[in-house]
Amino acid sequence: MSDINVKELNRKLEELFVNPLHTEIEIENLESEPFSLEVERTAPSNIARRKLGAIHPFSPFDNQQLEVAGDFARKYEHILAVAIDHENGLAQIVAAFAQDTASKDVLAAQYGMRLFLVHHPDVHGLELPALEKQYPDFIKLNVENQTRLEMRGAEGAISFEAAVSTGEPDIKQFREDILLNEHHIHWHVVYDRRKIVDRGGEMFLYMHRQMLARYDAERLSVNLLRVEAFNQYEGPVDPYDPGLPSSGNRKLALEDITKLENGRTGIKGKFELYLNNPKKAVDLLGNDTEWRASNEPENLNDSQRENNFHGSGHGAVVNLSVATSTVEDELMGDPATACRHAFFWRWHKEVDNLYDEFLRRMPVNAFGGGPEVRINKIILCREDGLPTVGDLQQIGKEAFSDWEAAFQDGPFEGGGAIITTTDELQTVYKMYEQIKYLTHKGLAYFLRVENLSSRDIESTVRIFIAPEQTQEDYRSWIEMDKFIARLSPGKNVIYQNAKESSVIQKPAVLEPNPERTQGDSGCQCGWPYTLLLPRGNEEGMPYVMLVMLTDWNEDKVSESTCGSISFCGVTNQNQPYPDSRALGYPFDRPMTGIANTLMTNPHMATRTFKIRHLGLEG
């Protein structure tokens, strides 16, 4: 075995991501030609990091540029395959990466390294640095958010008071959230468009729909309207920060407008073709919308796919950055920064509207015939209301054993411990060094469920929430968790902590510690735990929660042992997605009279609660 320090290799890899100016790489004990490289690089923009020397920035949303990054990934795979041992292979990869990042394709090489680290099954020790190390302006803009808002009044765009009253600081805070943006790029790397992954097109549509539902909830919490789709392609394009004055003619090039219109028309023209394959219809739509690799005949031999409707929307704004010299528009070309741009959300609402239009052509769900269960009560607790020791499943069973008494929130005793229930979940802003971030006070569920049969039942527990004011819109429901519970005949109490949510990255990241790593596998793909709860407002924003139980024996396809199965599905491209039902079920199809529907089935139950925002902690 080679005498190579893998920890030191990892540090050198981090330097090649973090410092684009001056990096010296020396790798000792490399059993090949000795390698030493010292290079000077032109500094890319801290905001977008334009591909050096190129007219257009690198963007993996562009099909051809993604292939360039894929070539780098294949190169690193080959180096490891032919190396004399694993450690020497890693050392040679870092040396090759140093040469690649000294070229004009620095960003393509970096994206290729991301693809390699996530998808190669035998990489141990090499990890990506935290996103804010790669993009230092994340911290800079986080710290300067209030100052920049104050400057708006002097610039004549919008006064600080007006900006605060419209909720813009909090919406900007959400868009700039480091862990949100880290999730977005990691998801796109895990769901590499070049690879065929079971239900990958469906996952693309669903995951971004969930991001939109959460963004809309944030906007409602500060009295802003839900985001509007960008569906008039000849209209003005929102700047990165809507509160700042924009420069130049912010309209897309005619070539880009035509491309988007043709892409939209082409996809709509295939709706009937997708419907001929109802089991895979949504996946086929997603494959064409994002241009994902597919072996389905409905997706093949179609020149419209080359338009890459979703990616073309991103690319059109990047092209605008070249035309108007607005470097902030380059954010739309990079999955690590695209969420920060206000236009990102309007563009994805347009993509989601196409998704909605298609779903309205499909049959509605029928909710009869669920498992033989009756949900008696949904009980909520904050983290500070839970005992710190003991078996919470058993404690809850004893504490909530009186099913006949009228339920009132408060302290309950069970197993010698106290559980305090609540109808109010709470969020706060916290500071980690210079980084301001939104998080919550923790939450857990206790569900009283009666198994009406004489046998054990395995059920899939599905939990969603929606702002009370938008609960009749199926697209506003936010997935909180999905897990399996075994129910004995008779009365059962199910316990689930939000740190185990199927939605979040595992293990749960509790704060944006810059020393964390992004992870080197799909197992670390998922929504940030800190953003699991929407912000709420200072008065306590009313929400509705749904708990639905379905039969796991009908749902089961395979079992996933890692990662966020709700947002990231599977990590092995040859593995089927571990749930036979549509993503987002029961909110995967339009539904009329949602409140009445949810209250008329015993395997469904709802409750109301509030989310109160407490401001900056400390």
C-alpha positions as CSV (number, residue, x, y, z in Angstrom):
1,M,0.0,0.0,0.0
2,S,1.3,3.5,-0.9
3,D,2.5,5.7,1.9
4,I,0.1,8.6,0.9
5,N,-1.7,10.8,3.4
6,V,-5.4,10.8,2.2
7,K,-6.3,13.5,4.7
8,E,-3.6,15.7,3.1
9,L,-4.9,14.9,-0.3
10,N,-8.3,16.0,0.8
11,R,-6.9,19.3,1.9
12,K,-5.2,19.8,-1.4
13,L,-8.5,19.0,-3.2
14,E,-10.2,21.6,-1.1
15,E,-7.6,24.2,-2.1
16,L,-8.3,23.5,-5.7
17,F,-11.9,24.2,-5.2
18,V,-11.5,27.2,-2.8
19,N,-8.5,29.2,-4.1
20,P,-8.6,29.9,-7.9
21,L,-5.8,32.4,-7.7
22,H,-2.6,30.6,-6.6
23,T,-2.4,27.0,-5.8
24,E,0.8,24.9,-5.4
25,I,0.3,21.1,-5.5
26,E,3.0,18.7,-4.4
27,I,2.1,15.1,-3.8
28,E,4.7,13.0,-1.9
29,N,5.1,9.2,-2.4
30,L,3.3,9.3,-5.7
31,E,4.3,6.1,-7.5
32,S,4.4,7.6,-11.0
33,E,6.1,10.6,-12.6
34,P,6.7,13.1,-9.8
35,F,4.2,15.9,-10.0
36,S,4.5,19.5,-9.0
37,L,2.4,22.4,-10.3
38,E,2.4,26.1,-9.5
39,V,0.0,28.2,-11.5
40,E,-1.3,31.7,-11.6
41,R,-5.0,32.0,-12.4
42,T,-7.2,35.0,-13.3
43,A,-9.7,35.5,-10.5
44,P,-13.2,34.5,-11.5
45,S,-16.1,36.5,-10.2
46,N,-16.9,35.7,-6.6
47,I,-20.6,35.7,-7.5
48,A,-20.6,33.5,-10.5
49,R,-17.1,32.4,-11.3
50,R,-17.2,32.7,-15.1
51,K,-15.4,30.0,-17.1
52,L,-12.0,31.6,-17.6
53,G,-11.3,33.1,-21.0
54,A,-14.7,32.1,-22.3
55,I,-17.5,34.3,-23.6
56,H,-20.2,32.3,-21.9
57,P,-19.9,30.9,-18.3
58,F,-19.8,27.2,-17.8
59,S,-23.2,25.7,-17.0
60,P,-24.2,22.1,-16.5
61,F,-27.8,23.1,-17.5
62,D,-26.3,23.2,-21.1
63,N,-26.2,19.7,-22.7
64,Q,-22.8,20.1,-24.4
65,Q,-21.1,21.7,-21.4
66,L,-22.4,18.9,-19.1
67,E,-20.8,16.4,-21.5
68,V,-17.5,18.3,-21.1
69,A,-17.8,17.9,-17.3
70,G,-18.7,14.2,-17.8
71,D,-15.5,13.8,-19.8
72,F,-13.5,15.0,-16.8
73,A,-15.4,12.6,-14.5
74,R,-14.7,9.7,-16.8
75,K,-11.0,10.7,-16.9
76,Y,-10.8,10.5,-13.0
77,E,-12.6,7.1,-13.1
78,H,-10.0,5.8,-15.5
79,I,-7.1,7.0,-13.4
80,L,-8.5,5.2,-10.3
81,A,-9.2,2.0,-12.3
82,V,-5.6,1.6,-13.6
83,A,-3.8,2.8,-10.5
84,I,-1.5,0.4,-8.6
85,D,-3.6,0.9,-5.5
86,H,-6.4,3.0,-4.1
87,E,-4.4,5.7,-2.4
88,N,-2.0,6.2,-5.3
89,G,-5.0,6.4,-7.6
90,L,-6.5,9.2,-5.4
91,A,-3.2,11.0,-5.5
92,Q,-3.0,10.8,-9.3
93,I,-6.6,12.1,-9.5
94,V,-5.8,15.2,-7.4
95,A,-2.7,15.8,-9.5
96,A,-4.7,15.5,-12.7
97,F,-7.4,17.8,-11.2
98,A,-4.7,20.4,-10.5
99,Q,-3.7,20.4,-14.1
100,D,-7.4,20.5,-15.3
101,T,-8.3,23.5,-13.0
102,A,-5.3,25.4,-14.4
103,S,-7.0,25.3,-17.8
104,K,-9.8,27.4,-19.2
105,D,-12.2,24.7,-18.3
106,V,-11.7,25.1,-14.5
107,L,-15.5,25.1,-13.7
108,A,-16.2,22.1,-16.0
109,A,-13.3,20.2,-14.2
110,Q,-14.8,21.1,-10.8
111,Y,-18.2,19.9,-11.8
112,G,-16.6,16.8,-13.3
113,M,-14.9,16.2,-9.9
114,R,-18.3,16.5,-8.2
115,L,-19.8,13.9,-10.6
116,F,-16.9,11.6,-9.9
117,L,-17.0,11.8,-6.1
118,V,-20.7,11.2,-6.0
119,H,-21.1,8.5,-8.5
120,H,-18.0,6.4,-8.2
121,P,-18.7,3.5,-5.8
122,D,-15.1,3.2,-4.5
123,V,-14.0,6.7,-3.5
124,H,-13.0,7.0,0.2
125,G,-11.5,10.1,1.8
126,L,-11.9,12.8,-0.8
127,E,-14.7,15.2,0.1
128,L,-16.0,18.5,-1.2
129,P,-15.6,21.6,1.0
130,A,-18.6,23.5,2.3
131,L,-20.3,25.7,-0.3
132,E,-19.5,29.0,1.3
133,K,-15.7,28.1,1.1
134,Q,-16.1,27.7,-2.7
135,Y,-18.3,30.8,-3.0
136,P,-17.1,33.4,-0.3
137,D,-19.7,35.9,-1.3
138,F,-22.4,33.7,0.3
139,I,-21.1,35.0,3.7
140,K,-20.4,38.5,2.3
141,L,-24.0,39.0,1.0
142,N,-25.4,37.3,4.1
143,V,-23.7,39.9,6.3
144,E,-24.4,42.8,4.1
145,N,-28.1,42.0,3.4
146,Q,-29.4,44.8,5.8
147,T,-26.8,47.3,4.7
148,R,-27.6,46.8,1.0
149,L,-31.3,47.3,1.7
150,E,-30.5,50.6,3.5
151,M,-28.5,51.7,0.4
152,R,-31.6,51.2,-1.8
153,G,-33.3,54.3,-0.5
154,A,-30.3,56.4,-1.4
155,E,-30.2,54.9,-4.9
156,G,-33.9,55.7,-5.3
157,A,-35.1,52.1,-5.9
158,I,-36.9,51.3,-2.7
159,S,-36.6,52.7,0.9
160,F,-35.3,50.5,3.7
161,E,-38.7,50.8,5.5
162,A,-40.6,49.8,2.3
163,A,-38.3,46.9,1.8
164,V,-38.8,45.7,5.3
165,S,-42.5,46.1,5.1
166,T,-42.7,44.0,1.9
167,G,-40.7,41.2,3.6
168,E,-37.9,41.4,1.0
169,P,-35.1,40.9,3.6
170,D,-36.6,37.5,4.7
171,I,-37.3,36.3,1.2
172,K,-33.7,37.3,0.2
173,Q,-32.5,35.5,3.3
174,F,-34.2,32.3,2.1
175,R,-32.9,32.5,-1.4
176,E,-29.4,33.1,-0.1
177,D,-29.5,30.3,2.5
178,I,-26.3,28.4,2.2
179,L,-27.7,24.9,3.0
180,L,-30.6,25.5,0.5
181,N,-28.2,26.2,-2.3
182,E,-25.9,23.3,-1.3
183,H,-28.9,21.0,-1.5
184,H,-29.7,22.2,-5.0
185,I,-26.3,21.6,-6.5
186,H,-25.9,18.3,-4.7
187,W,-29.3,17.1,-6.0
188,H,-28.4,18.0,-9.6
189,V,-25.1,16.1,-9.2
190,V,-26.8,13.0,-7.7
191,Y,-29.5,13.1,-10.4
192,D,-26.9,13.5,-13.2
193,R,-29.0,14.0,-16.4
194,R,-26.6,11.8,-18.4
195,K,-27.5,8.7,-16.3
196,I,-30.7,6.7,-16.5
197,V,-32.2,6.6,-13.0
198,D,-35.5,5.1,-12.1
199,R,-38.2,7.8,-12.1
200,G,-35.5,10.5,-12.5
201,G,-37.7,12.7,-14.6
202,E,-40.6,12.5,-12.1
203,M,-38.2,13.3,-9.3
204,F,-37.0,16.4,-11.1
205,L,-40.5,17.7,-11.4
206,Y,-41.5,16.8,-7.9
207,M,-38.4,18.0,-6.0
208,H,-38.6,21.4,-7.7
209,R,-42.4,21.6,-7.1
210,Q,-41.6,21.1,-3.4
211,M,-39.0,23.9,-3.5
212,L,-41.7,26.1,-4.9
213,A,-44.2,25.2,-2.3
214,R,-41.7,26.1,0.4
215,Y,-40.8,29.3,-1.3
216,D,-44.4,30.3,-1.6
217,A,-44.9,29.5,2.1
218,E,-42.0,31.8,2.9
219,R,-43.5,34.6,0.8
220,L,-47.0,34.2,2.4
221,S,-45.3,34.5,5.9
222,V,-44.2,38.0,5.1
223,N,-47.4,39.1,3.3
224,L,-46.1,38.7,-0.2
225,L,-48.1,37.0,-3.0
226,R,-47.1,33.5,-4.2
227,V,-44.5,33.6,-7.0
228,E,-45.8,34.2,-10.5
229,A,-44.7,32.2,-13.5
230,F,-42.5,33.7,-16.2
231,N,-44.8,32.7,-19.1
232,Q,-44.6,35.8,-21.3
233,Y,-41.1,35.2,-22.7
234,E,-40.9,38.5,-24.4
235,G,-41.5,40.3,-21.1
236,P,-38.9,41.8,-18.8
237,V,-36.7,39.5,-16.7
238,D,-36.5,40.0,-13.0
239,P,-33.0,41.0,-11.8
240,Y,-31.1,39.0,-9.2
241,D,-32.4,41.3,-6.5
242,P,-35.8,42.9,-7.3
243,G,-35.2,45.7,-4.8
244,L,-32.2,47.1,-6.6
245,P,-32.4,49.2,-9.7
246,S,-31.6,47.1,-12.9
247,S,-29.5,48.2,-15.8
248,G,-29.9,47.7,-19.5
249,N,-32.7,46.2,-21.5
250,R,-33.7,43.2,-19.4
251,K,-35.4,41.2,-22.1
252,L,-34.3,37.9,-23.5
253,A,-32.7,37.6,-26.9
254,L,-35.1,36.8,-29.8
255,E,-33.3,33.5,-30.4
256,D,-33.8,32.5,-26.8
257,I,-37.5,33.5,-26.8
258,T,-38.0,31.4,-29.9
259,K,-36.2,28.4,-28.3
260,L,-38.4,28.6,-25.2
261,E,-41.6,28.9,-27.2
262,N,-40.6,26.0,-29.4
263,G,-39.7,23.9,-26.3
264,R,-43.0,24.6,-24.6
265,T,-45.0,23.8,-27.7
266,G,-43.0,20.7,-28.4
267,I,-43.6,19.2,-24.9
268,K,-47.3,20.1,-25.0
269,G,-47.5,18.4,-28.3
270,K,-46.4,15.1,-26.7
271,F,-48.9,15.1,-23.9
272,E,-51.1,12.5,-25.6
273,L,-48.1,10.3,-26.3
274,Y,-47.1,10.4,-22.6
275,L,-50.7,9.5,-21.6
276,N,-50.5,6.3,-23.7
277,N,-48.1,5.1,-21.0
278,P,-49.9,6.1,-17.8
279,K,-47.6,4.3,-15.4
280,K,-44.6,6.3,-16.7
281,A,-46.3,9.4,-18.0
282,V,-45.0,11.9,-15.5
283,D,-41.5,10.5,-15.7
284,L,-41.6,10.8,-19.5
285,L,-42.7,14.4,-19.2
286,G,-39.8,15.1,-16.7
287,N,-37.3,13.4,-19.0
288,D,-38.2,15.7,-21.9
289,T,-38.6,18.9,-19.8
290,E,-35.1,18.5,-18.3
291,W,-33.5,16.5,-21.1
292,R,-32.7,13.4,-19.1
293,A,-31.1,10.2,-20.5
294,S,-33.9,7.7,-21.1
295,N,-34.4,4.4,-22.8
296,E,-38.1,4.9,-23.2
297,P,-39.3,5.1,-26.9
298,E,-41.5,8.1,-26.0
299,N,-38.3,10.1,-25.1
300,L,-36.1,9.0,-28.0
301,N,-35.6,10.2,-31.6
302,D,-37.1,13.6,-30.8
303,S,-35.3,16.8,-31.9
304,Q,-37.4,18.8,-29.4
305,R,-35.5,17.1,-26.5
306,E,-32.3,18.9,-27.7
307,N,-34.0,22.2,-26.8
308,N,-33.8,21.2,-23.1
309,F,-36.7,23.4,-22.1
310,H,-35.7,23.7,-18.4
311,G,-32.0,24.3,-19.1
312,S,-32.8,26.8,-21.9
313,G,-34.6,29.0,-19.4
314,H,-31.5,29.0,-17.2
315,G,-29.3,29.6,-20.3
316,A,-31.4,32.5,-21.6
317,V,-30.7,34.5,-18.5
318,V,-27.0,33.6,-18.6
319,N,-27.0,34.9,-22.2
320,L,-28.6,38.1,-20.9
321,S,-25.7,38.5,-18.5
322,V,-23.4,38.6,-21.5
323,A,-25.6,41.1,-23.4
324,T,-26.0,43.5,-20.4
325,S,-22.7,42.8,-18.5
326,T,-24.7,41.9,-15.4
327,V,-22.5,39.3,-13.7
328,E,-25.3,38.5,-11.2
329,D,-27.3,36.9,-14.0
330,E,-24.6,34.3,-14.3
331,L,-26.0,32.9,-11.1
332,M,-28.7,31.2,-13.1
333,G,-26.1,29.0,-14.9
334,D,-24.8,27.3,-11.8
335,P,-26.9,24.9,-9.7
336,A,-24.8,26.1,-6.7
337,T,-26.1,29.6,-7.1
338,A,-29.2,29.6,-9.2
339,C,-31.6,29.6,-6.3
340,R,-30.2,32.9,-5.2
341,H,-31.6,34.7,-8.3
342,A,-35.2,35.9,-8.0
343,F,-35.9,34.8,-11.6
344,F,-35.1,31.1,-10.7
345,W,-38.4,30.8,-8.9
346,R,-40.4,32.4,-11.6
347,W,-38.9,30.2,-14.2
348,H,-39.5,27.0,-12.2
349,K,-43.1,28.1,-11.6
350,E,-43.4,28.2,-15.4
351,V,-42.0,24.6,-15.6
352,D,-44.3,23.6,-12.8
353,N,-47.3,25.1,-14.6
354,L,-46.5,22.8,-17.5
355,Y,-46.4,19.9,-15.1
356,D,-49.8,21.0,-13.6
357,E,-51.4,21.3,-17.1
358,F,-50.4,17.8,-17.9
359,L,-51.6,16.3,-14.5
360,R,-55.0,17.8,-15.1
361,R,-55.4,15.5,-18.1
362,M,-54.8,12.4,-15.9
363,P,-57.4,10.6,-13.8
364,V,-58.0,11.9,-10.3
365,N,-57.0,9.7,-7.3
366,A,-59.5,7.5,-5.5
367,F,-58.8,7.3,-1.8
368,G,-61.0,4.4,-0.8
369,G,-59.7,1.0,0.1
370,G,-56.9,2.1,2.5
371,P,-55.5,-0.1,5.3
372,E,-57.8,-1.2,8.1
373,V,-56.7,1.6,10.4
374,R,-58.2,4.7,12.1
375,I,-56.1,7.7,13.0
376,N,-57.3,8.9,16.4
377,K,-54.9,11.9,17.1
378,I,-52.0,13.8,15.7
379,I,-49.9,15.1,18.6
380,L,-47.0,17.6,18.2
381,C,-44.1,18.3,20.4
382,R,-41.2,20.7,20.1
383,E,-37.7,19.4,21.0
384,D,-37.7,21.2,24.3
385,G,-40.9,19.3,25.2
386,L,-39.3,15.9,25.0
387,P,-37.5,14.0,27.7
388,T,-33.8,13.7,27.0
389,V,-33.5,10.0,28.0
390,G,-35.6,7.0,27.6
391,D,-37.5,5.1,24.9
392,L,-39.8,7.8,23.5
393,Q,-41.9,5.3,21.7
394,Q,-42.7,3.5,25.0
395,I,-43.0,6.8,26.9
396,G,-45.5,8.1,24.4
397,K,-47.5,4.9,24.5
398,E,-47.9,5.3,28.3
399,A,-48.3,9.1,28.2
400,F,-51.1,9.1,25.6
401,S,-52.9,6.0,26.7
402,D,-56.2,7.6,27.5
403,W,-58.0,7.7,24.2
404,E,-61.4,8.6,25.6
405,A,-60.5,11.8,27.4
406,A,-60.7,15.2,25.6
407,F,-57.2,16.0,24.5
408,Q,-55.6,19.3,25.7
409,D,-52.0,20.3,25.0
410,G,-49.8,20.3,28.0
411,P,-47.6,18.0,30.1
412,F,-48.2,14.2,30.0
413,E,-46.5,11.7,32.2
414,G,-45.4,8.3,31.0
415,G,-42.7,5.9,32.1
416,G,-41.5,8.3,34.8
417,A,-40.9,11.1,32.2
418,I,-42.8,14.2,31.1
419,I,-43.8,15.0,27.5
420,T,-45.1,18.5,26.8
421,T,-47.3,18.8,23.7
422,T,-48.1,21.9,21.7
423,D,-50.1,23.5,18.9
424,E,-47.3,25.9,18.1
425,L,-44.1,25.1,16.3
426,Q,-41.4,27.7,16.3
427,T,-38.7,29.1,14.0
428,V,-35.8,31.4,14.7
429,Y,-32.9,33.1,13.0
430,K,-29.5,32.1,14.4
431,M,-25.9,33.2,13.9
432,Y,-23.1,30.8,13.2
433,E,-20.0,33.0,13.3
434,Q,-21.0,35.5,10.5
435,I,-23.7,33.4,8.9
436,K,-27.3,34.2,9.6
437,Y,-29.6,31.3,9.0
438,L,-33.2,30.2,9.5
439,T,-33.9,27.1,11.7
440,H,-36.5,25.8,14.0
441,K,-36.9,24.6,17.6
442,G,-37.2,20.9,16.6
443,L,-40.3,18.9,16.3
444,A,-41.6,15.3,16.8
445,Y,-44.9,13.5,16.1
446,F,-46.9,11.1,18.2
447,L,-49.7,9.5,16.2
448,R,-52.4,7.5,17.9
449,V,-53.6,4.9,15.4
450,E,-56.0,2.0,15.8
451,N,-55.4,-1.2,13.9
452,L,-58.9,-2.4,13.2
453,S,-57.8,-5.8,12.0
454,S,-56.7,-8.9,13.9
455,R,-53.2,-9.0,12.3
456,D,-50.1,-6.9,12.3
457,I,-50.1,-4.2,9.6
458,E,-47.2,-2.5,8.0
459,S,-48.2,1.0,6.9
460,T,-46.5,3.8,5.1
461,V,-47.0,7.0,7.1
462,R,-47.1,10.1,4.9
463,I,-47.0,13.6,6.6
464,F,-47.7,16.9,4.8
465,I,-48.4,20.5,5.8
466,A,-49.8,23.5,4.0
467,P,-50.6,27.1,4.9
468,E,-54.2,27.2,6.0
469,Q,-55.0,29.9,3.4
470,T,-53.8,27.8,0.5
471,Q,-54.8,24.3,1.6
472,E,-57.2,23.9,-1.3
473,D,-54.4,24.1,-3.8
474,Y,-52.8,20.7,-4.1
475,R,-49.5,22.2,-5.1
476,S,-49.1,24.1,-1.8
477,W,-48.7,20.9,0.3
478,I,-45.2,20.4,1.7
479,E,-43.9,16.9,2.3
480,M,-42.5,16.6,5.9
481,D,-41.9,12.8,6.2
482,K,-42.6,9.3,4.9
483,F,-41.7,6.3,6.9
484,I,-42.9,2.7,7.7
485,A,-44.7,1.8,10.9
486,R,-45.7,-1.7,12.1
487,L,-49.1,-1.7,13.9
488,S,-50.3,-4.4,16.2
489,P,-54.0,-5.1,16.4
490,G,-55.7,-2.5,18.6
491,K,-54.4,0.8,19.8
492,N,-50.9,2.0,18.8
493,V,-48.8,5.1,19.4
494,I,-46.2,5.9,16.7
495,Y,-43.3,8.2,17.5
496,Q,-41.2,10.0,14.8
497,N,-38.6,12.7,15.3
498,A,-38.1,15.2,12.5
499,K,-34.3,14.5,12.5
500,E,-35.3,11.2,10.9
501,S,-37.4,12.8,8.2
502,S,-37.4,11.2,4.7
503,V,-37.1,14.7,3.2
504,I,-33.8,15.8,4.8
505,Q,-30.1,15.2,4.3
506,K,-28.8,12.4,6.6
507,P,-27.4,12.8,9.1
508,A,-29.3,16.0,9.9
509,V,-27.0,19.1,9.6
510,L,-28.0,21.4,12.5
511,E,-26.0,24.5,11.5
512,P,-23.9,25.8,8.6
513,N,-20.6,24.9,10.1
514,P,-18.0,25.9,7.4
515,E,-15.9,22.8,8.4
516,R,-18.6,20.4,7.2
517,T,-18.2,18.7,3.9
518,Q,-20.8,18.4,1.2
519,G,-20.6,14.6,1.2
520,D,-19.4,12.2,-1.4
521,S,-22.5,10.2,-2.1
522,G,-26.2,10.3,-2.9
523,C,-26.7,9.2,0.7
524,Q,-26.0,12.8,1.7
525,C,-28.6,14.3,-0.7
526,G,-31.6,15.9,0.8
527,W,-33.4,19.1,2.0
528,P,-31.7,21.0,4.8
529,Y,-33.0,20.0,8.3
530,T,-32.8,23.7,9.3
531,L,-35.4,24.6,6.6
532,L,-37.7,21.7,7.3
533,L,-40.3,24.1,8.8
534,P,-41.4,27.2,6.9
535,R,-40.6,30.5,8.6
536,G,-44.1,31.3,9.8
537,N,-44.8,34.8,11.2
538,E,-44.6,36.6,14.5
539,E,-48.3,36.2,15.2
540,G,-48.3,32.4,14.6
541,M,-49.1,31.5,11.0
542,P,-52.0,29.0,10.7
543,Y,-51.1,25.7,9.0
544,V,-52.9,22.4,8.4
545,M,-51.2,19.0,8.8
546,L,-52.2,15.8,7.0
547,V,-51.3,12.3,8.2
548,M,-52.1,9.5,5.8
549,L,-51.5,5.8,6.2
550,T,-51.2,3.5,3.2
551,D,-50.5,-0.2,2.9
552,W,-46.8,-0.8,2.8
553,N,-47.3,-4.2,1.1
554,E,-48.9,-2.4,-1.8
555,D,-46.4,0.5,-1.7
556,K,-43.2,-1.6,-1.4
557,V,-40.9,-1.9,-4.3
558,S,-37.5,-1.9,-2.6
559,E,-36.0,-0.5,0.6
560,S,-33.7,2.4,0.8
561,T,-31.1,2.5,3.5
562,C,-29.7,6.0,3.2
563,G,-30.4,9.6,2.2
564,S,-33.6,11.4,1.5
565,I,-35.9,9.0,-0.3
566,S,-38.5,11.7,-0.7
567,F,-36.2,14.1,-2.6
568,C,-33.4,11.9,-3.8
569,G,-35.1,8.5,-4.3
570,V,-32.3,6.0,-4.9
571,T,-28.5,6.2,-5.0
572,N,-28.0,3.2,-7.2
573,Q,-29.1,3.9,-10.8
574,N,-30.0,0.2,-11.2
575,Q,-32.3,0.2,-8.1
576,P,-36.0,0.9,-8.4
577,Y,-37.5,3.8,-6.4
578,P,-38.8,2.4,-3.0
579,D,-42.4,3.5,-3.3
580,S,-44.8,2.3,-6.0
581,R,-47.1,5.4,-5.6
582,A,-46.6,8.7,-7.4
583,L,-44.2,11.1,-5.8
584,G,-46.1,13.5,-3.5
585,Y,-49.1,11.1,-3.1
586,P,-51.9,12.0,-2.3
587,F,-51.1,15.5,-3.6
588,D,-49.7,14.1,-6.9
589,R,-52.9,15.0,-8.8
590,P,-55.3,18.0,-8.7
591,M,-58.0,17.5,-6.1
592,T,-61.3,19.4,-5.6
593,G,-62.6,19.9,-2.1
594,I,-59.3,18.9,-0.4
595,A,-60.4,19.5,3.1
596,N,-63.6,17.4,2.8
597,T,-61.7,14.6,1.0
598,L,-59.1,14.4,3.8
599,M,-61.7,14.3,6.5
600,T,-63.9,11.5,5.1
601,N,-61.3,8.6,5.1
602,P,-60.3,6.9,8.4
603,H,-56.8,6.3,7.2
604,M,-56.4,10.1,6.8
605,A,-56.5,12.8,9.5
606,T,-55.8,16.5,9.7
607,R,-55.1,19.0,12.4
608,T,-54.4,22.7,12.6
609,F,-51.4,24.3,14.3
610,K,-49.3,27.5,14.1
611,I,-45.8,28.3,13.1
612,R,-44.5,31.3,15.1
613,H,-41.3,33.1,14.1
614,L,-39.3,34.3,17.1
615,G,-36.8,36.6,15.3
616,L,-33.1,36.5,15.9
617,E,-32.2,34.3,18.8
618,G,-30.1,35.8,21.6
